[in-house]
Amino acid sequence: MHSRELYLPLRPMSKERPRSFRGQSKPYMSRTYKLWMKDAVSIIQEWWVGPPLEKTSYVWIEHHGAARGDLDNKDGSVFDALVKAGVIKDDNVNVVGNRGSGFVKTSTKQAHIIVRIDWE
């Protein structure tokens, strides 16, 4: 059994849905979300040096920050970053069959995310 833990010095960010306005041909994501994703992927890629995992035993995500938003959406943004950074092949149930998450209320200055991944 292998296990790795990652400290992301970023505030928890809820996953966004693509948005569009009348007359626009292509949906977009907010600038804030795109910058958060870029930072998250950069940090994760420094931490993970192996090939993408095909299967995990367990993924734990712990968000520390302001008490706003939906925990499931916060998890979604982290999973998207893990996929984009090449840590896990996908975030579907065939790859991530068992997961958990938690939230700890802290000040914005102390906001961060902890991710632990276990695999065979």
PEPE-V584026 format. One record per run of one state. SS is the DSSP state (h for helix, s for strand, l for the rest). FROM is the first residue (numbers start at 1). LEN is the number of residues. If there is no record, write none. Layout:
# PEPE-V584026
ss:SS from:FROM len:LEN
ss:SS from:FROM len:LEN
This chain:
# PEPE-V584026
ss:l from:1 len:1
ss:s from:2 len:7
ss:l from:9 len:10
ss:s from:19 len:1
ss:l from:20 len:8
ss:s from:28 len:1
ss:l from:29 len:2
ss:h from:31 len:17
ss:l from:48 len:5
ss:s from:53 len:1
ss:l from:54 len:2
ss:s from:56 len:1
ss:l from:57 len:1
ss:s from:58 len:8
ss:l from:66 len:5
ss:h from:71 len:14
ss:l from:85 len:3
ss:s from:88 len:1
ss:l from:89 len:7
ss:s from:96 len:1
ss:l from:97 len:2
ss:s from:99 len:7
ss:l from:106 len:2
ss:h from:108 len:3
ss:l from:111 len:1
ss:s from:112 len:8
ss:l from:120 len:1
